[in-house]
Amino acid sequence: MKSNKLILAAHDFSPSSKNAIKIAADIAFQTNSKLFLYHVVSTSAFLEAEALYIYNPDDDIKKVSAWMRRAISYLKKSRSGLQITFEVDYGFLLPVLSDKIQSMSPWLSVFGVKKRTGLDKVIFGDVCTALVGKVRSPLLVVPANAKSFDVNLVAYGWDGKTAEVHQLNPIKELIGSKSNVQIKAVNVSHYDQDVEQNKSLFLGLLKKMFPNQLTGIHQILGLDKEHEFEKAIQSMKPDVLVIYARHYNIWQSVFHKRFSKYAVKYTQVPVMIVSQ
């Protein structure tokens, strides 16, 4: 794990975001990490008659900075000694946020997500799904219904393509020496040769990484991998679901669905997305 013990939490002052920064503060407190709160005042410009009016963000930056200081005071009340800093930036949300994560290289970035339904789900996306595959920092996506983060059962979506377990380094950092934790890999396949070739080595490396925890694999035979995986996670009810987001170039993306984005949409538990 990186020596930079920093957690970045994006804050837009929505209910889901406020819930997520509380969980981010708890994780930072438990892992002896610094917490960095980040807000982006979005760029806007519009035409007024024939002149172009450019929005001046200074007033909003001052206002948001005051809100951030109040949030920090609240978070520190029950977390004595927790180090928290903040920054309010200005620009186009996604590129500014992506650049900040890349430059600070936190070991974890935390986002709150609102579960959208109906037409709202079709039209609007979530910032966290747009960042999948674009930043190296592991992303923890916290649904609004998750009010605490006590990890006892971890589900890892293992695709069987390799025996590597480095994707679970953030979980190792998260649970520390806690022994009463189960790490359960979930694999859905249909007689995939890679799975059978990599299974034994994968389980050995998994146990080596988590010697004090109970590790294992839950294999499911099926063609509809997304649906079968969704059913398995709903049945297991893990405290956190870990997904490894492989990088696809523009041509590969035409033929492959990004499973991590699908998982964020349906799951009711926090999802940790680790990018390639």
Summary of the structure (lengths in Angstrom):
residues: 276
radius of gyration: 20.0
end to end distance: 15.2
largest distance: 69.2
contacts: 822
relative contact order: 0.15
helix: 41%
strand: 26%
